[in-house]
Amino acid sequence: NSGLMQGRRGVILGVANNRSIAWGIAKACHAAGAELAFTYQGDALKKRVEPLAAEIGGLVLGHCDVTDAATIDAAFAVLKEKWGKIDFLVHAIAYGEQLDGRYVDTTQENFSKSMLISCYSFTAVAQRAEKLMTDGGSLITLSYYGAEKWMPHYNVMGVAKAALEASVRYLAADLGEKNIRVNAISAGPIKTLAASGIGDFRYILKWNEYNAPMRRNVSTEDVGGSALYFLSDLSRGVTGEVHHVDSGYHVLGMKRPDAPDI
Ligand code: NAD
């Protein structure tokens, strides 16, 4: 225990299993002394999240589906009752459909649903968190390079992540005077449950591994380390940032000529 997060309490949204990025962040916060609260989406994930939370003495707030505002309110009501205030929040939630075909064919229904779950939900939880961050605080969300550049199969998710990154800047501007900071981590590809919905994901992983400056993919522990910086006082002067944790992949303008064939 480094003591960096001693006495700090935060809520982590988006643990599905032990491969979730949210869990990598939770482990890093716990190791630094933080107390953590979790939600789960539905009964199937309850069975996964409860034992994980128990491993690190975490509080389980209950079911929270961000498409149902009443469930967000219910989770924050438990948080308020148990802790009164919080110091940080991690938003690691996304959902998109039609990731196989062309972006141009995206339906309005899919567009609205993806935006609601992958973008607006961060603003929705920031509204509730603001009320509990009475001594300031730090919020982070997770983005991907597909927000900045076209990536294969990312489609509506790329558009939703671009809006999510813009919302980080607007939330940072609104909440800064309360010493509440808002940042995003743009993670490189990692094999998680959500990633399994993206076509050719193995190819994307290999492509990144062969071309990224560090010639490797990132792990959920790598993301956890960077999250600790944003969630702790180490980043006390930083807000509105989108920070790449991607082995440097975002600096490339072209495939490496010496990269092996995939
Ligand atoms: P994951 O499947 O472990 O986590 C996704 C989470 O989103 C799940 O816990 C799921 O329950 C939750 N979720 C989806 N719809 C929800 C809803 N309506 N209400 C509440 N929760 C809902 O996958 P992950 O890769 O750890 O994803 C976490 C975040 O990281 C996402 O925002 C994702 O876009 C982002 N990200 C992932 C990668 C990657 O390659 N895996 C790269 C960059 C960014």
Boltz pocket constraint, residues with backbone or C-beta under 6 A from the ligand:
constraints:
  - pocket:
      binder: B
      contacts: [[A, 13], [A, 14], [A, 15], [A, 16], [A, 17], [A, 19], [A, 20], [A, 21], [A, 22], [A, 40], [A, 41], [A, 45], [A, 64], [A, 65], [A, 66], [A, 67], [A, 91], [A, 92], [A, 93], [A, 94], [A, 95], [A, 117], [A, 142], [A, 143], [A, 144], [A, 145], [A, 185], [A, 186], [A, 187], [A, 188], [A, 189], [A, 190], [A, 191], [A, 192], [A, 193], [A, 194], [A, 195]]
      max_distance: 6.0
